[in-house]
Every structure is written in structure tokens, then in C-alpha cells.
């Protein structure tokens, strides 16, 4: 942890990702640089050569990737002064040395000895496009900002600025590709500083995920990206270090087929806490904010920590036995910031704890896929090797891995050692449910959820079905066109009710649609669309659904549901029937 001596309770700055700004402003910085000793380890016989010069890291959105990138930038090049020509007569700001910037961090003794390496930082977040021509233009615009920055530092970039501010733009003729522009900048920086440059790529997959759920010919776009990223490989002798981050390990093999020397640390236990806050970091670095929050909520510090842990912790980036769970740093910092205001906290008794993941953590491509009905029910996790080495393409989306990598799912391990997928915490579970149901234009209210939960717990199938009927009747008819739609809505309602349940339960005679479990009973459900409730019950009987609970201490209840679609003569309705499958002695 790093805190300013002049400000014992530094600002939380959840929306800031620039290391230099945070350090200059005395904001909170939880030190992650201890990872740099292994991440940036040198070859034993050559301290100027890194053991692993090409590194890749995947993490969900708002998980600190950009802050990590800017921290690496400061580690390699520190703070470069602006050329006086571009200060408009103003006095140059004081430039901090790398020693000052990393004072009190775990690498304070290391930064100066590693020397200076100029950094080319590429933020791909603004490059997505629907055509190859637009993508190429966006890449050139991104690179022109790097040319401008180094020109303002006083480096000859081979192009004259277009105005007194030092802005550099590329001439339309002769046409030069983004890959060539990158190569030219790297060569000029190396010649000027006599040191191999570093390239840092943030959100490498932004142009790819932009295309998911869209009917676009992706191959021309992929060709441009391949040509661009392959340039990193051909510049191997010119570069000191390359670090690539993104949300997903999307299309790794096809996109990086020639750029095949990336060391993927996404699921290495050593780097499981490189992004995100550990429990110990929260208890120490955020202790003053937690104390204030506990006072405003009128609870003990331990009760507050229990709530904070359930709502924001739980992400696991590696094998559960070997990898510590971490908090989402952005959503936790936003919550603690709000918690410092007593009036703000009072509203939580009505609105519930804030879900900042809803406004920051959801990639828009998932929303598009939801709206197009391409959002499947959760499945059992694939084998560990498959999950960790995903290499799917735009036309063959692996939804389980996609949900896993975007932070909606994480891995857990039960007492028998078996892996299973689960939501990391309450915040993600609720966000997922509300966002999915919003695609049906009908998010539920807490009163309805409580009433549904109570009806199922009390074995009152009539009350539950009446509540479900009322809820589904408010969804436009074009949104409920098949059994899968109704099943998906029920699945999400169970998630939001926080009952113990499972969809698509594999059993000896087949696969039941859903099981909902309570301490004294189990509901075995089967759904039909436009058929009959008797057909649903007959399937439960004929396939012997629920038998796996026979001999246990809980009764087994069958519930057959038939969703009757709207017609010109009749509105949407639900037909239901139930019977007792098993009664324990």
C-alpha cells in the first residue's frame, strides 16, 4: 500500500487510471509493483534483456488493467518533460524522477537501475469499426497521437507538426499502413535514446468484441489486425518489452498466429492478484474508509466487511486451490466513496447496496447478444485445459468461456474437489439478472421477488404461478416466442430470488428443465410452450425426474408449466399442475 504522508486518508479516485496523476495528486495507490520483480525479470547473464519480453494478460473491464499499463509506462520511462516550444511561454512543470514516482513501492530500489526505455502506449478502445477502411483510419489516428506526444517531448518523429501545439497528422499520400507507422516510430525512438522501446497495448480485443452480434464481414478487419500485431514479432530485435491486455483471450490463435511468442499470464497463480484488491489490501489500505462507512451504517467493522466481501469480492483468476480471490477495485472504490456520505448511505436501506458493475463492467457486445437471443443458460464448466486455452473466433463464440473471461462467472471448487461455475458475488449476480430481464423490457421489483420466493418456500404453487403470470404478462409478446425465452426468464428470476436452483438438470432418464431446492422440499419443473400442462407432467413421470432425491430427507414436488402464447382471441396465460413425486418416511 502507498499513501501520502500529508493525507492519511487519500482520495479513492475510482475513475482514474493514470499512475502519474494519482502519484502526483496524493491519491490512493495500492501497490502491485512487487509482481514486477518476476514479471520483468532479466536474463541472469544479461540484465538488459528480459526473460519474458512478450506478455499477455486478460481481465474483465474496470479491473485495473489501464492503471497497470500506465504504471509500467512510468516504470520504464518515468515522466518525460514537454519541449519548451510547446509550453506557450509557461514555466515547465516540475518533472518527478522515477525514484520519486515509485517512492515507498516494492520496486523503489529497482526503477533507476533498469534504465530508461521510451514507451509507445496504444489504447485500442477507440479503434473499433464496422469496416476495414474505418479501422485502418482509427489505428492511424491512435498512432498519430503517439507521434504528437513524442514530438511534444522534442523527438524528431519525421513529420512536421501542423500547428504551434505540436500536433502531428499523417499525410494522405503516400499511403502508409498502421503497421509501418508503428515500425517507423519504434526505430526513431530507439535511434534517439539508444535504448529499445517498450510497447504497451491496452484493450487489444476492442475491435473484435465490437463485431460480436453484428452481421458484418469480419475477415477484412481481421486481416488488418493480424498485419498490425504481427509487426510486434518482426520488431523483436528493436523492442525491449511488449505487454498486451484485453477482456478476453478472444481468437488468440487465429489473430496472433505469427505473433506466437506471447507469454499468457492470465491464469498463472503468481499473477492472480496483479489486478484487483486482496482481502489484506482492503483491510489495510482502505481501513480509514471502512471505519467511516461502518459508523455511517451503524454496524461493526466485521459486519461491514462481511457485506462488502459478499457484494464485491469473489473473483478467481486461476485454479481455486492456488489463487487468492480478489475484489473488483472499481466497484469497491465507488461503494466506499459513496459510503463516506452519511446521507447517501441512508438511501441504501431502500435501494439496496449499489451495483456499480451495471454501469461500468458490462461489455456492450454481451448486451447485443442478449437482445438477439444468443445468451444461453449457464452450463457446467468445460475441462480446465479447455477453459484456460480458449481460442474461439467471431463465428464460433464459446459463451461459457466468454462469460468467464468477462467476469460474469468465476470458478469455484466444492468439497469433493470438483470445479463449478458461479457468479463472483452478489453485485454481478444482480446485475446479470436485471440486465438480462431488461432485454425483455421487464426488470422485477424486490417485492415481487420476495413474494415469489415465499410462495415456493411455502409449497404454494398456485401463488407462485399467479405471480409469474402477472410478471410475464407485462413482457411484450414478441419477446416470449418460445419455451427457451420463458425458461431463461425463470432462470434469472431464481437467481434474483437467490434460491438454490439448477437449470437443465441431467438425470438418468433425460434432463429436467429446472430444480429449485429448499431445506424440506425440492421442486422439479418442466416447461412447455403452446402444448399442455399434462404434457409437462407426463415428461416428469416418464423420465423419472427427481429420482436422484429419493431416499433423502426432502420431499420431491413436480410442477408442470405450459406457457400459452397470445392469440387474436386470447391473451398470454400460464397453465400449471403439480403432484407429489416422493414423500420421505
N, C-alpha and C positions, 0 to 999 in steps of 0.2 A: 504494500500500500504506500502511496506517496501523497502527503498532504502538505499544504503550505504552512510554514511556521506562523505566519501572520493571520491566517484564517483557519482556526482549529475545526470549523465546520464548513468546508468548501462547498461551492455550488455543485449541484448534481449534473448540470448540463447534459440531460439525456439526448438532446438532439444534435450535439456537436461531435464531430468525428475527426477534427484536425488536431493532431498531437501538439503542434506548436502553439495554437491558440489556447488549448487547455493548460499547458505548462506556463505560458506567459500570463494567463489570467488567474492562476492560482486555483483552478477548478479541480474537482476530484479526479484523480487518475489512479486506478487500481493497477498496480504494476504487474505486467505479464512478461517482462523482459527476461526473467530467469529462463524462459523457454529458448531465448536466442542463443544461449551457450551451446545447446545441442543442434538447434535449427541451423545456425550459422557456423558450425564447427569447421575448422580448417584442416586441410590435409597435414598430417604430422610433419612431413618434410618440407612443406611449402605453405607458410602462413597466409600467403596472398591468394591461395586457391582454396575454394570451399569444397568440402567433402560432397555436398549435395547442392549444386548450383541451380537446379531447376526444381521448384517445389509447387505443389498444388494443394489447395485447401477448400473444401466445401462446407458451408454453414448456412443456416436459414437467414432470412432477412432480419435486419436490425439486431444482429448478434455481435457487432463489434468488428466486423471484417474491415470496414473502411478505416476505423481507428488503428487497427493493426497495421494496415498498409501505410498510413501516414507516420506511424511510429517507426516502421522500418525505413521509411524515407529519411526521417530525422537521424536515425542511427547511421545511415550510410553517408549522408551529405550535410547533416546539420542544417543550419539556417544560412542561406546564401544571400548576400546583400544585393539590393537593387542598384543598378548603374545610376550614378548621379544625373545622367542625361534625362532620366525618366522620373525624376522626383519633382519636376515643376518648381524648382527653386527651394523646395522644402528641405529641412535638415533630415539626413538619413536616420531612420530609427535604429536604436541600438540592436546589434546582432548578437544573439547569445551563442556561445560556443557549445559544442556537443557535450562537453563536460557539465556546463550549466544546465542544459536541457535535460540531461539524464542524472542530475544530482539526486542522490538517495535511492536510485533504482538499483536493480540487481546487476546491471551492466555498467555501472558508473566507472568501474576500473578498466572497462574494455573498449569503450567507444573511440577514444583517441588512438589507441594502438592499432585499430583496424583501418585507420587511414580514411581518406576521402574518396568517395565514388559518386559521380553525378547520377541522378535518378530521373528516369523517364516514367512518369506516373500516368497510366492510361485508365480512365474511368469509362467503361463501356456502357454505363447506364443510359447515356443519351444517344447511343448509336442505333437502337433498333429501328428497322424499316421494313416496309412491305415489298420493296423491290430491290434488286441488286444495285441499281443505279443510285437509289437513295441511300442505301447502306454505305456504298463507297464514298458518297459525299459526306455522310455523317462521320465516317472514320477520318477523312481528311480534315474535317472541321475540328475533331478532337485533337488530331496531331498538330494542327496549326496553333492551337492554344499552348502546346508544349514548345513549339518553335518561338512563340511570342514570349513565353516565360523565360526561356534561356536567352533570348535576345535582350530582354529587360535586365538580365543578370550580366549583360555585357559580353556575351559569347557571340562570335560570328557564326550565324546559322546558314549563311549562304544566300539569304534573301533580305532585301531591304524592307524596313518597316513602312507601313502605309501612312502613318501619321506620327505625331510627336509623342504619343503614348507608348510607342514601341510595338504596336500590333503588327503581326506578320500574317499575311494571307498568301495562299498558293495561287500562282497564275494559272489560268485555264489551259494555256498552251506553253510549252509542250505538256501533254498529259503525263502525270507521274502517279503511279499507284500508291495506295496507303503503305504497302509493304516497303516500297522503295523509299518513301519519305521517312519511314521509321529507320531504315538502314542508314540513310544519309545523316540523320540526327545523331544516331549512336556513334558513327565514325567521326563526326565533327567534335562531339563531346570527348571522345577518347583522345583525339589529337590535341585538344586544348588542355586537358587536365593530365594527360599521360597516365590515365587510370581507366580501367574497364568500367563502363557504365552499368547501372542496375536498372532493370525494367520491372515495374510493379503493375499488374493488371487487376483491376477491381471489377467484379461482376462480368466476368468473361462471357457468361452464358446469356446475358440480357438480349442480344439479337435473336437467340434461339428460342427462348421461352416466349418471346413476343409473338412467335408464329404458331404456338400451340393453340389448337381450337380454331384456327383460321384456315380457310380454303385458299392457300397460297402455294405457288410452285416454289419450294424451298431450295431446290438444288442450286440455282444460280447464286443464292445468298450463301449457301454452304461453301461453294467454290471460292468466293471472296474471303470468307473467314479462314478457310484452310490455307489459302495463299498467304494471308496475313500472319497467322500463328506459326506457320512453317518457317517464316523468316527468323523467328527466335532461335530455331535449330541451326539455321545456316550462319547465324551470328555468334555461334558458340564460342569462338576464339576471341570475340570482341566484347563479350559480356561477362560481368563478374557474378551476377545473381539475377534470377528471374523468379518472381513469385506471382502465382495466379490464384485468384479467389472467385467464387461464384456460389450460387444457391445449390446447384445440382451438379452431379457428375454426369451431366447430360451428354449423350453421344460422344463420350470420351474417345473411343477407339476410332470412329469414323472421322471426327473432327481433327483429332491430334495424331492421325496415323503416321505422319512423318515427324511430328514433334513428340517422339516416343520416349524421351528421357526425363519426363516429369516424375518426381517422387511424390506420390499421393499420401499426405499425412492426415487425411480427413478422418480416418478411423484408427489412427495409431494411439494407443493408450497414453503414450508420453505427451501427446498434444491434445488430449481430450478436454483440457481446461484452458487451452490457448485463447479461446473466445468464451465469454460468459463468466459469471461470478460463482465461485465456490462458496460453500456454506461458511467456511472460515473467513473468507474475504468479506462476506456480507456482515458477519458478526463483528469484525474489527474495523474495516474501513467505513462502514455505514452505521456504526454503533450510535453516534450522536443523533442521526436522523431517526433511527429506530426508537430511541428513548423518547424523543419528542412525539413520534407517532403513537407510541403506547400511552403516553399521557393524554393526547387528544382523543384517543379511542377509549380511554379509561379501562385499559386491560394491562395485565402484566406483560413484561418483555417476552417471556417464554410463550404466552398465548399469542402474542402478535407474531412471533417467529413461526409458530405452527401454521397460522393463517397465511403468512407470506410464503412459506415453503409450499403449501398445497396449491397456492394460486400461481406461483411464478417459477418454482424450481422443477426439476424432474427430467431435464434434457440429458440424454446419454449419448456420447459420440464415440462409441467403441463397444467392445464386449462388456456387458453389465458387470461381470465379476472384476474386470480390470480397470474400469473407467469411472471416475467420480462424476456424479450428476452436477449440473450447473444450472444457475438461474439465467433467464433471459435478461441481459443487462439493461436494455432499453425500457422494457415494460416495468421492471422493478424500479428503475430510477424514476420513471414517470409517477409510479404509485407513491414512492417515498417523497417526491417533490410535492405532490398533492397533499400528502399526509401532514406536511408541516403547517397547513392551514386548517385551524380547528373548524371553521365554518364549512370548509369543503368536505371534511371528514363526516360531518353530521348528516350529509345527504346520502352517505353510503348505506345507512340503515334502511333507506327506501330503495335506492337504485342498485344496491349490491356493490361489491368491490369492482373497481374499474378494470375494463378489459382493453388495454392499450394495444394488444396484439391485433384487435379488429381494425384499427386504423393504420397499422404500420407493418404487420407481419404477413399479410396475405398477398401472395403474388397474384396479379390480375389474371394471369393465364389460368389459374385454378378456378376463379370465378367464371371465366368464359366456359370452361369445361363443365362446370356445374350447370350453367344455364342451358347448355346443349345436351344435357342428359348423359354426359360421358363420365359421370362421377360414380364409381361403383361402391358397393358396400365393402367395408374392411374385410380383408382376408387374413388367413394365418400367414405369418412371415415365411418367405421362401428360405431355403438353406442359407446359412450365414455367408458362405462364399459368394452366392449369387447376389445377395443384398449389398455386400460390400464392393462388388466388382461390376456394378451395373454399367452397361454400355448400350443403352437403347437409343433409338433415333426418333425423329419427328413423327414418323408414320407408325411407330411401334412403341407407344408410350407404356411404360411399366408403372401403373398407378400406385402400387404398393410402395415401390422404391421412391417414386416421386413424392408421395405424401410423407414418407420417412425423411427424405432429404430436405423438404421444405419446412420441417419442424412440426407438422401436424401429428405425426406418430413418432414414438421413440421405442426402444427395445427394453423389455423387462425380462426377468428370469424368475420363474416360480421356484417353489421349494424343492421340486424334483429336478431342477436344472434346465427345464425346457424354456425356450425363448418364446415370447409372445409380444405382439404389438399393443401399445396402449397410448393414450394421449399423455403428453408430458405432465400436464397439470390442469387445474380447473379452468384457467383462463383460455387455453387452447380448446378444451372440450366445449366450452360455452360459445366461443367464437365460431368454431366449426359448425355447430348446430344452428346458430342464428343466421349465419351467412348462407348455409345451405337452404334453410327454410325461407329466407328472403328471396331466393330464386323462384320460390313458389308463391311469393308475394304475401306470405302469412307467417311472420315470426310469432311465436307463442308468448303469452304473458305468464308471469310467475304464478298467478292464482290458478290458471288452467292447469299448469304443470303439477302444482300441489294436489289439485283435485283428482287428476288422473292417477298420480302416484297412490293417493289414499284409496281410490277405488280398486286398483289392482291389489294393493296390500290387504284390503278387506274382502277380497274374493268377490267383489261386486261387479260382475262382468257387464251387467246392464248399464250401470252408471258410467263405467269406462267407455263403453261403445257409444252411449249418448253424447258424452263429452267429445269423443273422437269424431262423431258425426258432425257436431256443431263446428269443430275446428276445420275439418276437411271441406265443409260446405262453404267456407269463406275463401277457398282457393279457386282461382279461375279454372273452368272445366278443361281448357286446353293444356293445363299443367298436370292433370291426372288422367292420362290416356291409357295407362297400362298398369298391370299389377306391380311392376318394378317401381313406378312412381309412388304408389301407396306404401309399399314396403319401405322405401327409402325415407319417407316422411315419418313412418312409425319408428324406424331405427333411430332417427335423430331425436324424436320426442323422448324415447327411452334414455338416450344419452343425456338430454337436458334434465330429465327427471332424476338422473343419477341412480337408477336402479341397476341391479346386477342382471345383465342380459347378454344374449348372444344371438346373432343372426346367422342364417344358413348353417344350422347345426347338423353335421354329418353323423348319421347313425346307420346301423346295420341294414335297415330297410330303405334307406334313402337319405333325404335331407329336409328337415323341418325348417319352416321359414324363420321362426323365432322362438326362443325360450326366455322367459322372464322369471327370475328366481327370488323367492323371499324365504325367510327362515323356516316357515312352516309349510310352504307350498311352492309349486312350480307351474307356471302357465306354459303349455305347449301350444303354439299358434300356427295356423296355416291360413294363407291368404289366397283368395280367388278374385278375379276381376270379370264381372259380367257373367258369372256362372251361377253358383248357388252355395249357400252355407253348408248344405248337406254334402256337396262335393268336397268342401274343405274338411269337414269332419270325417268323411269316408277315407280321405287320404291319410289322416292321422291314424285311423283304425287299421287300414290295410297295410300301412308301412310300419306299424308298431312304434310310432314316435313316442318318445318319453320313457321307453323301457329301461334306458340306462339309469333311471332314477328308482326303479323298482327295488324293493328291499331296503330302501333308505328310510329316513325319518320324516320326509316331506311328502305330502300328498301331491299327485300329479293331476292337473286340470287341463282339459282340452278346450280350445277356443277356436272355432271356425269363423272366419270373416269373409264375407263376399261384398266387394265394393261394386255397387250398381251405378254405372255411368249415367250421366244426364242424357235425356232424350227430349224430343219436342213435347212429349206428353207428360214427362215425369222428371223431377229433379234428382240430383245425386242423393243416394242413401246408402246405408250400411245394413246388411243382413247379418245376423250373428246367432250362434248356437253354441252350447257348451255341454260337457258331461265330465264326470269324474273318471279318470283313467286308472288311478291307483290310489288306494287308501291304506296307509301303513297300519300295522296291527297296534 
